[in-house]
Amino acid sequence: MKSKDLQNIVLSKYQNGDTPTKNFRDLNGGIGLRTIKRWCQMILQSGSITLSSPPGCPSLARTKGNIQKVKNRLRRKKKRLHPYKKKVVEPLLSDDQKIKREKFANWIRTNFRKEESMRILFSDEKFFDIDGVYSSQNDRVWAIDRADADKNGVIKQKRKFPQKVMVWLSACSKVVTPLVILDEGTVDHAVYIEKVLPVALKYGNQVFGSDWVFQQDGAKPHSHHLTQQWCRDNFPSFIGKDRWPPNSPDLNPLDYSIWDELVNTINWNKVQSETTLIQQIKSSFKTFVNQLFLKVVLALPIDCIVFVKTMETICANKNNPVL
């Protein structure tokens, strides 16, 4: 039994009239009589058991954080090295795209209550290639200057035509659906209707019944008239092709959260071909889902709440609806 539990028991029994000796006997020696008497004296004086913290600070010298700090200090002072980030240039939004984002945000806020936004099934496709990915925050090279960093591998080299596969996934506030691997080459509306949309329909109905909304972006297979007709005929509701604003990865939890988590789960050292790439995606997805399951009650609802907050922020910044 934890010390806090023992304190609560002693507090309750003493307030009910039990003496320190009776407390000691009832606890079968689980705590010393002198300690119980000291606690009872505290209760008599202040009405609670307040223990002072142990003197001194906790041991910090051998923590992982301090060890890493020492390593970085040695790199800077002894070797005169500095960590250089890899550079990534983000695309800018056009004025037309900003206007569409504002219109979409207003439409969402007008037609969806917050609890209804939790029933949106977000979807997205992503290309994975055998060159893998890197983290611009964590992948760094220690060097004397930028030229030395470039020489020692800070530049990420990629093949001109790497083998790649397209992967589809969807997620909502309660579930992540299975992956759909689209490795046949070009994915047109026919492939999308045959292999992807039935998966979204199945899991959306399983989780929400007949009250949910399907989201997809404006890619050509999605905006094709046959795809739109299939969505009208089968989904309880969906966001039409003219609604979702282009170039808005910050609105989709898959874009700004889930894809990155999945990518970082993959062991890219084992990826040498399209076959091994697919194997690693599938095996890593199982690990990823197991990890996500432990926090699904918190993580996915938070992603959907972030979506709502982004809508509110876009509406509040009408003169600059890009975040």
LUMMI-9619 format. One record per residue (C-alpha): x, y, z; residue number from 1. Coordinates in Angstrom, 2 decimals. Example, Ala and Ser with C-alpha at 12.3 -4.5 7.8 and 13.67 -1.06 7.14 Angstrom:
BEGIN
ATOM | 12.30 | -4.50 | 7.80 | 1
ATOM | 13.67 | -1.06 | 7.14 | 2
***
This chain:
BEGIN
ATOM | 0.00 | 0.00 | 0.00 | 1
ATOM | 1.33 | 3.45 | -0.90 | 2
ATOM | 2.24 | 5.98 | 1.79 | 3
ATOM | -0.51 | 8.34 | 0.62 | 4
ATOM | -3.10 | 5.58 | 1.02 | 5
ATOM | -1.85 | 4.88 | 4.57 | 6
ATOM | -2.05 | 8.58 | 5.38 | 7
ATOM | -5.66 | 8.72 | 4.20 | 8
ATOM | -6.56 | 5.66 | 6.31 | 9
ATOM | -4.92 | 7.08 | 9.44 | 10
ATOM | -6.58 | 10.47 | 8.83 | 11
ATOM | -10.02 | 8.91 | 8.44 | 12
ATOM | -9.71 | 6.59 | 11.43 | 13
ATOM | -8.28 | 9.30 | 13.72 | 14
ATOM | -11.07 | 11.71 | 12.77 | 15
ATOM | -13.54 | 8.93 | 13.61 | 16
ATOM | -12.09 | 8.66 | 17.13 | 17
ATOM | -9.53 | 5.84 | 16.79 | 18
ATOM | -6.40 | 6.28 | 18.90 | 19
ATOM | -2.88 | 6.00 | 17.42 | 20
ATOM | -2.46 | 2.61 | 19.14 | 21
ATOM | -5.70 | 1.28 | 17.61 | 22
ATOM | -4.60 | 2.56 | 14.21 | 23
ATOM | -1.31 | 0.71 | 14.63 | 24
ATOM | -3.04 | -2.56 | 15.54 | 25
ATOM | -5.58 | -2.27 | 12.70 | 26
ATOM | -2.81 | -1.74 | 10.15 | 27
ATOM | -1.00 | -4.88 | 11.37 | 28
ATOM | 2.35 | -3.16 | 11.63 | 29
ATOM | 2.16 | -1.74 | 8.12 | 30
ATOM | 3.55 | 1.48 | 9.54 | 31
ATOM | 5.35 | 2.27 | 12.80 | 32
ATOM | 3.54 | 3.47 | 15.92 | 33
ATOM | 5.83 | 6.51 | 16.23 | 34
ATOM | 4.98 | 7.55 | 12.67 | 35
ATOM | 1.26 | 7.16 | 13.34 | 36
ATOM | 1.56 | 9.28 | 16.49 | 37
ATOM | 3.43 | 11.96 | 14.54 | 38
ATOM | 0.75 | 11.96 | 11.84 | 39
ATOM | -2.01 | 12.19 | 14.46 | 40
ATOM | -0.25 | 15.19 | 16.01 | 41
ATOM | -0.23 | 16.86 | 12.57 | 42
ATOM | -3.96 | 16.14 | 12.18 | 43
ATOM | -4.62 | 17.63 | 15.61 | 44
ATOM | -2.70 | 20.80 | 14.73 | 45
ATOM | -3.63 | 21.40 | 11.09 | 46
ATOM | -6.42 | 18.97 | 10.22 | 47
ATOM | -4.28 | 17.13 | 7.65 | 48
ATOM | -1.05 | 15.18 | 7.24 | 49
ATOM | 1.57 | 17.42 | 5.65 | 50
ATOM | 4.97 | 15.83 | 5.16 | 51
ATOM | 8.01 | 17.92 | 4.34 | 52
ATOM | 9.96 | 17.14 | 1.20 | 53
ATOM | 13.28 | 15.32 | 1.63 | 54
ATOM | 16.28 | 17.65 | 1.89 | 55
ATOM | 18.32 | 18.36 | -1.22 | 56
ATOM | 17.37 | 18.06 | -4.87 | 57
ATOM | 16.88 | 14.80 | -6.77 | 58
ATOM | 19.84 | 13.29 | -8.57 | 59
ATOM | 20.08 | 14.86 | -12.02 | 60
ATOM | 23.68 | 14.29 | -13.07 | 61
ATOM | 23.12 | 10.99 | -14.88 | 62
ATOM | 19.79 | 11.67 | -16.55 | 63
ATOM | 19.58 | 11.25 | -20.33 | 64
ATOM | 18.80 | 14.94 | -20.72 | 65
ATOM | 21.92 | 16.03 | -18.86 | 66
ATOM | 24.12 | 13.51 | -20.66 | 67
ATOM | 22.92 | 14.90 | -24.00 | 68
ATOM | 23.54 | 18.47 | -22.79 | 69
ATOM | 27.12 | 17.56 | -21.86 | 70
ATOM | 27.69 | 15.97 | -25.28 | 71
ATOM | 26.35 | 19.06 | -27.05 | 72
ATOM | 28.45 | 21.36 | -24.83 | 73
ATOM | 31.60 | 19.41 | -25.70 | 74
ATOM | 30.75 | 19.60 | -29.40 | 75
ATOM | 30.32 | 23.35 | -29.20 | 76
ATOM | 33.25 | 24.24 | -26.92 | 77
ATOM | 35.87 | 21.59 | -27.68 | 78
ATOM | 35.27 | 20.97 | -31.38 | 79
ATOM | 33.58 | 24.31 | -32.17 | 80
ATOM | 30.70 | 22.55 | -33.93 | 81
ATOM | 27.16 | 23.84 | -34.49 | 82
ATOM | 23.95 | 21.93 | -35.35 | 83
ATOM | 22.60 | 22.83 | -38.81 | 84
ATOM | 19.01 | 22.14 | -39.80 | 85
ATOM | 18.10 | 20.82 | -43.21 | 86
ATOM | 16.21 | 23.46 | -45.16 | 87
ATOM | 12.62 | 22.96 | -46.30 | 88
ATOM | 10.70 | 25.57 | -48.31 | 89
ATOM | 6.92 | 25.58 | -47.76 | 90
ATOM | 4.55 | 26.60 | -50.57 | 91
ATOM | 2.74 | 29.90 | -50.23 | 92
ATOM | -1.02 | 30.27 | -50.48 | 93
ATOM | -2.41 | 32.37 | -53.32 | 94
ATOM | -5.02 | 35.04 | -52.65 | 95
ATOM | -7.68 | 32.80 | -54.20 | 96
ATOM | -6.72 | 29.92 | -51.90 | 97
ATOM | -6.92 | 32.22 | -48.87 | 98
ATOM | -10.43 | 33.28 | -49.87 | 99
ATOM | -11.51 | 29.65 | -50.30 | 100
ATOM | -10.13 | 28.79 | -46.85 | 101
ATOM | -12.13 | 31.60 | -45.29 | 102
ATOM | -15.32 | 30.54 | -47.11 | 103
ATOM | -14.82 | 26.94 | -46.01 | 104
ATOM | -14.23 | 27.96 | -42.40 | 105
ATOM | -17.42 | 30.05 | -42.41 | 106
ATOM | -19.36 | 27.15 | -43.94 | 107
ATOM | -18.10 | 24.70 | -41.31 | 108
ATOM | -18.90 | 27.05 | -38.44 | 109
ATOM | -22.37 | 27.75 | -39.85 | 110
ATOM | -23.34 | 24.13 | -40.57 | 111
ATOM | -21.48 | 22.07 | -37.95 | 112
ATOM | -21.66 | 22.19 | -34.19 | 113
ATOM | -18.47 | 21.16 | -32.40 | 114
ATOM | -19.83 | 17.73 | -31.53 | 115
ATOM | -20.80 | 17.21 | -35.19 | 116
ATOM | -17.25 | 17.95 | -36.32 | 117
ATOM | -16.18 | 14.97 | -34.19 | 118
ATOM | -18.12 | 12.78 | -36.64 | 119
ATOM | -16.12 | 13.82 | -39.71 | 120
ATOM | -14.14 | 10.95 | -41.26 | 121
ATOM | -11.01 | 12.61 | -42.67 | 122
ATOM | -9.21 | 10.89 | -45.55 | 123
ATOM | -6.01 | 11.40 | -47.51 | 124
ATOM | -3.52 | 9.71 | -49.82 | 125
ATOM | 0.23 | 9.84 | -49.49 | 126
ATOM | 3.09 | 8.67 | -51.69 | 127
ATOM | 5.82 | 6.64 | -50.01 | 128
ATOM | 9.06 | 6.09 | -51.93 | 129
ATOM | 12.13 | 3.99 | -51.20 | 130
ATOM | 14.26 | 7.09 | -50.49 | 131
ATOM | 12.42 | 7.46 | -47.20 | 132
ATOM | 12.07 | 10.66 | -45.20 | 133
ATOM | 13.99 | 12.66 | -42.66 | 134
ATOM | 13.05 | 14.88 | -39.74 | 135
ATOM | 14.09 | 18.49 | -40.31 | 136
ATOM | 14.08 | 19.01 | -36.54 | 137
ATOM | 16.04 | 15.94 | -35.41 | 138
ATOM | 18.25 | 15.05 | -38.40 | 139
ATOM | 21.27 | 17.28 | -38.02 | 140
ATOM | 25.00 | 17.11 | -38.69 | 141
ATOM | 27.53 | 18.57 | -36.25 | 142
ATOM | 30.06 | 20.66 | -38.15 | 143
ATOM | 32.33 | 23.70 | -37.89 | 144
ATOM | 30.38 | 25.70 | -40.49 | 145
ATOM | 27.66 | 25.29 | -43.11 | 146
ATOM | 30.08 | 24.24 | -45.86 | 147
ATOM | 31.48 | 21.51 | -43.63 | 148
ATOM | 27.92 | 20.41 | -42.79 | 149
ATOM | 27.02 | 20.13 | -46.48 | 150
ATOM | 30.18 | 18.11 | -47.09 | 151
ATOM | 29.38 | 15.68 | -44.27 | 152
ATOM | 25.89 | 14.74 | -45.27 | 153
ATOM | 23.47 | 17.50 | -44.32 | 154
ATOM | 22.17 | 17.48 | -47.90 | 155
ATOM | 19.57 | 14.76 | -48.38 | 156
ATOM | 20.13 | 13.04 | -51.72 | 157
ATOM | 17.23 | 11.45 | -53.57 | 158
ATOM | 16.93 | 9.25 | -56.64 | 159
ATOM | 15.59 | 10.85 | -59.78 | 160
ATOM | 12.87 | 8.22 | -60.23 | 161
ATOM | 12.51 | 6.30 | -56.95 | 162
ATOM | 10.06 | 3.42 | -56.72 | 163
ATOM | 6.97 | 4.50 | -54.84 | 164
ATOM | 3.48 | 3.43 | -53.81 | 165
ATOM | 0.38 | 5.39 | -52.90 | 166
ATOM | -1.30 | 4.72 | -49.56 | 167
ATOM | -4.82 | 5.78 | -48.54 | 168
ATOM | -5.95 | 6.17 | -44.95 | 169
ATOM | -8.81 | 7.79 | -43.07 | 170
ATOM | -9.31 | 8.75 | -39.44 | 171
ATOM | -11.90 | 10.31 | -37.19 | 172
ATOM | -12.27 | 11.09 | -33.50 | 173
ATOM | -12.67 | 7.40 | -32.63 | 174
ATOM | -10.82 | 5.21 | -35.13 | 175
ATOM | -8.14 | 4.90 | -37.79 | 176
ATOM | -9.25 | 2.72 | -40.70 | 177
ATOM | -7.05 | 0.06 | -42.33 | 178
ATOM | -4.53 | 1.14 | -44.92 | 179
ATOM | -5.33 | 0.76 | -48.60 | 180
ATOM | -2.16 | 0.18 | -50.66 | 181
ATOM | -2.59 | 1.49 | -54.21 | 182
ATOM | 0.43 | 0.05 | -56.04 | 183
ATOM | -1.09 | -0.57 | -59.48 | 184
ATOM | 0.24 | 2.67 | -60.94 | 185
ATOM | -2.18 | 5.44 | -61.86 | 186
ATOM | -5.09 | 5.78 | -59.46 | 187
ATOM | -8.13 | 7.04 | -61.35 | 188
ATOM | -11.72 | 7.47 | -60.25 | 189
ATOM | -12.56 | 3.83 | -61.06 | 190
ATOM | -9.83 | 2.47 | -58.76 | 191
ATOM | -10.77 | 4.99 | -56.09 | 192
ATOM | -14.45 | 4.00 | -56.20 | 193
ATOM | -13.68 | 0.27 | -56.24 | 194
ATOM | -10.95 | 0.03 | -53.58 | 195
ATOM | -11.11 | 3.08 | -51.34 | 196
ATOM | -14.63 | 4.39 | -50.88 | 197
ATOM | -16.13 | 1.06 | -49.70 | 198
ATOM | -13.55 | 0.97 | -46.88 | 199
ATOM | -14.50 | 4.48 | -45.78 | 200
ATOM | -18.21 | 3.60 | -45.93 | 201
ATOM | -17.76 | 0.39 | -43.93 | 202
ATOM | -15.83 | 1.94 | -41.05 | 203
ATOM | -17.82 | 5.17 | -40.97 | 204
ATOM | -21.05 | 3.19 | -40.58 | 205
ATOM | -19.49 | 0.89 | -37.98 | 206
ATOM | -18.38 | 3.78 | -35.79 | 207
ATOM | -21.12 | 6.38 | -36.26 | 208
ATOM | -24.09 | 4.53 | -37.74 | 209
ATOM | -25.97 | 6.75 | -40.18 | 210
ATOM | -24.85 | 10.14 | -38.85 | 211
ATOM | -21.39 | 11.12 | -40.08 | 212
ATOM | -19.58 | 13.10 | -42.79 | 213
ATOM | -16.91 | 11.92 | -45.24 | 214
ATOM | -14.09 | 14.30 | -46.15 | 215
ATOM | -11.81 | 14.14 | -49.18 | 216
ATOM | -9.70 | 16.78 | -50.92 | 217
ATOM | -10.05 | 18.04 | -54.47 | 218
ATOM | -7.79 | 15.50 | -56.24 | 219
ATOM | -9.04 | 14.49 | -59.71 | 220
ATOM | -10.21 | 10.97 | -58.74 | 221
ATOM | -12.19 | 12.57 | -55.88 | 222
ATOM | -13.79 | 15.34 | -57.91 | 223
ATOM | -14.77 | 13.12 | -60.87 | 224
ATOM | -18.53 | 13.23 | -61.44 | 225
ATOM | -18.86 | 9.45 | -60.96 | 226
ATOM | -17.03 | 9.66 | -57.63 | 227
ATOM | -19.25 | 12.51 | -56.50 | 228
ATOM | -22.33 | 10.54 | -57.53 | 229
ATOM | -21.14 | 7.45 | -55.60 | 230
ATOM | -20.67 | 9.63 | -52.51 | 231
ATOM | -24.16 | 11.10 | -52.86 | 232
ATOM | -25.68 | 7.64 | -53.26 | 233
ATOM | -23.85 | 5.94 | -50.37 | 234
ATOM | -22.55 | 8.30 | -47.69 | 235
ATOM | -24.92 | 9.85 | -45.14 | 236
ATOM | -23.17 | 13.14 | -45.89 | 237
ATOM | -19.91 | 14.27 | -47.49 | 238
ATOM | -17.96 | 17.45 | -48.18 | 239
ATOM | -18.44 | 18.16 | -51.88 | 240
ATOM | -15.67 | 18.81 | -54.39 | 241
ATOM | -16.11 | 22.60 | -54.33 | 242
ATOM | -16.00 | 22.91 | -50.54 | 243
ATOM | -12.59 | 21.68 | -49.36 | 244
ATOM | -9.96 | 24.44 | -49.86 | 245
ATOM | -6.84 | 23.44 | -51.83 | 246
ATOM | -3.35 | 23.47 | -50.32 | 247
ATOM | -4.63 | 23.20 | -46.74 | 248
ATOM | -2.70 | 20.42 | -44.97 | 249
ATOM | -3.22 | 22.18 | -41.64 | 250
ATOM | -6.94 | 21.32 | -41.76 | 251
ATOM | -6.58 | 17.55 | -42.06 | 252
ATOM | -5.31 | 15.52 | -39.04 | 253
ATOM | -3.74 | 13.01 | -41.43 | 254
ATOM | -1.63 | 15.73 | -43.02 | 255
ATOM | -0.47 | 17.54 | -39.91 | 256
ATOM | -0.22 | 14.61 | -37.49 | 257
ATOM | -0.98 | 11.01 | -38.40 | 258
ATOM | 1.13 | 10.62 | -41.56 | 259
ATOM | 4.21 | 11.93 | -39.74 | 260
ATOM | 3.70 | 9.50 | -36.87 | 261
ATOM | 3.38 | 6.59 | -39.29 | 262
ATOM | 6.41 | 7.66 | -41.33 | 263
ATOM | 8.56 | 7.85 | -38.20 | 264
ATOM | 7.52 | 4.31 | -37.24 | 265
ATOM | 8.94 | 2.80 | -40.45 | 266
ATOM | 12.44 | 1.30 | -40.38 | 267
ATOM | 13.76 | 2.94 | -43.53 | 268
ATOM | 17.06 | 1.02 | -43.35 | 269
ATOM | 15.14 | -2.09 | -44.40 | 270
ATOM | 13.54 | -0.42 | -47.42 | 271
ATOM | 15.43 | -1.35 | -50.59 | 272
ATOM | 12.68 | -1.94 | -53.16 | 273
ATOM | 8.97 | -1.49 | -53.75 | 274
ATOM | 8.30 | -4.91 | -52.21 | 275
ATOM | 10.22 | -4.18 | -49.00 | 276
ATOM | 8.65 | -0.71 | -48.90 | 277
ATOM | 5.14 | -2.21 | -48.87 | 278
ATOM | 6.19 | -4.79 | -46.27 | 279
ATOM | 7.58 | -2.09 | -43.99 | 280
ATOM | 4.52 | 0.13 | -44.41 | 281
ATOM | 2.20 | -2.73 | -43.44 | 282
ATOM | 4.25 | -3.96 | -40.48 | 283
ATOM | 4.88 | -0.43 | -39.21 | 284
ATOM | 1.19 | 0.39 | -39.51 | 285
ATOM | 0.38 | -2.46 | -37.11 | 286
ATOM | 2.84 | -1.02 | -34.59 | 287
ATOM | 1.52 | 2.47 | -35.20 | 288
ATOM | -2.11 | 1.42 | -34.65 | 289
ATOM | -1.19 | -0.39 | -31.41 | 290
ATOM | 0.57 | 2.73 | -30.14 | 291
ATOM | -2.28 | 4.96 | -31.25 | 292
ATOM | -4.85 | 2.69 | -29.60 | 293
ATOM | -3.32 | 3.50 | -26.21 | 294
ATOM | -4.01 | 7.20 | -26.70 | 295
ATOM | -6.94 | 7.12 | -29.14 | 296
ATOM | -9.39 | 8.40 | -26.52 | 297
ATOM | -7.28 | 11.56 | -26.24 | 298
ATOM | -5.21 | 11.97 | -29.41 | 299
ATOM | -7.79 | 11.71 | -32.18 | 300
ATOM | -10.43 | 13.86 | -30.47 | 301
ATOM | -7.73 | 16.48 | -29.91 | 302
ATOM | -6.89 | 16.40 | -33.64 | 303
ATOM | -10.56 | 17.03 | -34.44 | 304
ATOM | -10.69 | 19.83 | -31.86 | 305
ATOM | -7.61 | 21.35 | -33.52 | 306
ATOM | -9.56 | 21.30 | -36.80 | 307
ATOM | -12.41 | 23.23 | -35.14 | 308
ATOM | -10.00 | 25.72 | -33.55 | 309
ATOM | -8.31 | 26.27 | -36.92 | 310
ATOM | -11.69 | 27.10 | -38.45 | 311
ATOM | -12.32 | 29.63 | -35.67 | 312
ATOM | -8.87 | 31.19 | -36.11 | 313
ATOM | -9.26 | 31.51 | -39.88 | 314
ATOM | -12.57 | 33.30 | -39.37 | 315
ATOM | -11.03 | 35.59 | -36.76 | 316
ATOM | -8.14 | 36.53 | -39.11 | 317
ATOM | -10.11 | 37.51 | -42.19 | 318
ATOM | -7.37 | 39.77 | -43.48 | 319
ATOM | -4.78 | 37.01 | -43.28 | 320
ATOM | -6.53 | 33.59 | -43.40 | 321
ATOM | -3.30 | 31.61 | -43.64 | 322
ATOM | -1.75 | 30.15 | -40.51 | 323
***
